Every structure is written in structure tokens, then in C-alpha cells.
Amino acid sequence: MSDRNSPVQSVSAATARVESPRTGMIAVVAGSSVGRKMIVAVTGIVLMAFVVGHLIGNLQIFLGPDWINGYSQHLRDLGPLLWVIRGFLLLTVILHIYFTVLLAIENRRARPTGYVKKEHVKATFASRHMVASGLVVLAFIVFHLLHFTARQFNPQFPLLKNDPLNHYDVFSMMVYGFQNVYVSAFYIVGLFLLTLHLTHGASSFLQSLGLNNKKLTPTLASAARVFAWLLFIGYAAIPVAVLLGFIQPAQHP
């Protein structure tokens, strides 16, 4: 007797028809260790590109109010597109953290207890604490968005008037924000942890994409460290300059 029409085969055939090729491909990629590493790598590269672009925008504070206020206005002029970009970046952050934590759990389960001390000799502090530093950086990002994007935690922000070009005075907002020593200290600590995260992540991202060999790996590791610390210097220069009094607000509400 033929079993072509058995219930098991019917269910399998129905499932195969419902599952699209695209959905199946995503499931295969996310379901394998190599695929998860690639997701972490791609999302990490996207976030690094944003970090670089954000720094270029923020450094315009050293050029004066017109520059950074105009830059901020250009972003607001994007309208709904700006929220689409923000949503995409938020999704990227969530995917990056989720799969990073997932890989860390898998690695810990697969790691033999007897080799822990030996692995710590080779592993850097940054690589051993990628998850912890990533979660703290996430908390820092949330605070940073609430602070400067939602304009919270500072009573002077709502009192600021538009500049002569009728742009919101982002320049003064940043100065008043960073004049708070605790805010600047948390900002710098968050940047430091982000730097540690990048010193390991920037090179491992590229290795996960297959750019890994004996000659290239040391170069990638060195380039990642230089890249990460340059970002740290660029970002930290702003609150340090404000605290030292080199940058003063354009208005006094």
C-alpha cells in the first residue's frame, strides 16, 4: 500500500509550500553559528559606520554654532525618513546585541572547563567582556538619546531659543549638557567601554566575513585598535573641551 498521502507527508508538504525561500534562507543563516557570526559582523559594520558619521557631525561644534545647528536642522528636514533611519539603526542594535549574547552563551557552553585559564592568556580583556561592555554601551546610548534627542535631564534645554537662522540651538544644548560633570563622566566612561568593544569587534567582524589569514589578522587587530581609540579621542574631546571652558554656550537662558 502506498503511503504517499500519509498525514506526516501532507503536513510536511504544506509547510514547505507556506515557507517562502526568503524566510527559509533567513532561518538557515540565523540557525547556524557561522550565520549568526555573519549577522553580528554585518550589523557591527553598519553601527560602526553610524558611529563615524555621528562623530563627524558632532565635531562641528568646534566650528561654531552655525555649523552644528545647521547640521542638526538638515537632519530634522529629512522628516519621516529620519525616523525610518532611526528605526533601522534600532533594529540593527537589537540584532547585534541579541546574536552577540547568543554566541557568547554558545561559546561558554562549548568551552571545556580545563581550558579556561589557557584561553584567558590569549584572550584580551575586551574580548572576554564583549557582552558586558555591549550592554553598558546600550544603557549609555539610551541615556544619550533621552538626554540630547528627547532633551531630558536638564532644565535649561526647554528655555533655549532658536538661533538667528531660526534653527534650534544644538550648540548651546550640548555645552549646557556637558557642563554637568557627572553627565560628562558617564559619557566618557560609556565611550571608553565602546572603545574596548570596538578594539576586539572591529577586527573580529571582518574575520567573520572571511577576511582572516595569518598575515591579515594582526593588521586588522592593530587597525581596529587605532580606529577605536581615534573615535574615543574624537568623541571625548567634546565634553573635555566644555569642562575646560574652551567652548561656551551661545546664549544664556
C-alpha positions, 0 to 999 in steps of 0.5 A, a space after each residue: 500500500 502506498 503511503 504517499 498521502 500519509 498525514 506526516 507527508 501532507 503536513 510536511 508538504 504544506 509547510 514547505 509550500 507556506 515557507 517562502 525561500 526568503 524566510 527559509 534562507 533567513 532561518 538557515 543563516 540565523 540557525 547556524 553559528 557561522 550565520 549568526 557570526 555573519 549577522 553580528 559582523 554585518 550589523 557591527 559594520 553598519 553601527 560602526 559606520 553610524 558611529 563615524 558619521 555621528 562623530 563627524 557631525 558632532 565635531 562641528 561644534 568646534 566650528 561654531 554654532 552655525 555649523 552644528 545647528 545647521 547640521 542638526 536642522 538638515 537632519 530634522 528636514 529629512 522628516 519621516 525618513 529620519 525616523 525610518 533611519 532611526 528605526 533601522 539603526 534600532 533594529 540593527 542594535 537589537 540584532 547585534 546585541 541579541 546574536 552577540 549574547 547568543 554566541 557568547 552563551 554558545 561559546 561558554 557552553 562549548 568551552 571545556 572547563 580545563 581550558 579556561 585559564 589557557 584561553 584567558 592568556 590569549 584572550 584580551 580583556 575586551 574580548 572576554 567582556 564583549 557582552 558586558 561592555 555591549 550592554 553598558 554601551 546600550 544603557 549609555 546610548 539610551 541615556 544619550 538619546 533621552 538626554 540630547 534627542 528627547 532633551 531630558 535631564 536638564 532644565 535649561 534645554 526647554 528655555 533655549 531659543 532658536 538661533 538667528 537662522 531660526 534653527 534650534 540651538 544644538 550648540 548651546 544644548 550640548 555645552 549646557 549638557 556637558 557642563 554637568 560633570 557627572 553627565 560628562 563622566 558617564 559619557 566618557 566612561 560609556 565611550 571608553 567601554 565602546 572603545 574596548 568593544 570596538 578594539 576586539 569587534 572591529 577586527 573580529 567582524 571582518 574575520 567573520 566575513 572571511 577576511 582572516 589569514 595569518 598575515 591579515 589578522 594582526 593588521 586588522 587587530 592593530 587597525 581596529 585598535 587605532 580606529 577605536 581609540 581615534 573615535 574615543 579621542 574624537 568623541 571625548 574631546 567634546 565634553 573635555 573641551 566644555 569642562 575646560 571652558 574652551 567652548 561656551 554656550 551661545 546664549 544664556 537662558 
